[in-house]
């Protein structure tokens, strides 16, 4: 039987576990998560296994990336199930610090991000978000010193921000983006999907359908503006309040108006009931 992952909850325990993992020069991959693990997270773990000798997964619901009116308190916490799934994947180490370990009393430092973090997408609706993400991911990288780290393309702007930060701060970690894992009807897997009522859940794949339709029109040479307008209408008619549905350059996240300005990425964020969903797709 495979060995259960080591679970570290303090920095000394983490350091001991990492020293053991690195014996013989083993390369370590880190997969940062907030727990409530689904098949999307597990696909990152599998990719990490292919890219490194040992895999560490962090499970930490990061308070600094939630605004006071957001769902930090109610965010799903499913430690037992998560630990079971990670053991089944034969992960080597789970880093599961308490909030007080990550942010001890008096903590007063924050990583500020620019460039892709100010693209006018998530940052427009969650202005606190990337500062919180960059701060915790920066800390995770310094705590674990991984050779590679795997993030989902599902959070496309976040992937760009973290990649930029790792390069800018010479953190010595290669950030790898993994494809989005979807339900059979196209809905991107997300820990927040459990918030959806049955009715909202049946409307939710509209985001995927709208992106797929728009990408097809764009690839066929249709102009961007009416294609985006049609998708916007489709999403609103399904009961969503739309935050954005945009075509951006996949690397710089700058707005693009034609295929020539690409590679083009469609990015969407919309709210239905109490749930906010985000998704994206290559054109
Ligand atoms: P979270 O726990 O939601 O913070 O996500 C942890 C990591 O899993 C992030 O890198 C996400 O982009 C990634 N992730 C979340 N959902 C999916 C999905 N459906 N497919 C692939 N990766 C995902």
Boltz pocket constraint, residues with backbone or C-beta under 6 A from the ligand:
constraints:
  - pocket:
      binder: B
      contacts: [[A, 32], [A, 33], [A, 34], [A, 35], [A, 39], [A, 40], [A, 41], [A, 43], [A, 44], [A, 150], [A, 151], [A, 152], [A, 153], [A, 154], [A, 155], [A, 178], [A, 179], [A, 180], [A, 181], [A, 182], [A, 188], [A, 189], [A, 190], [A, 191]]
      max_distance: 6.0
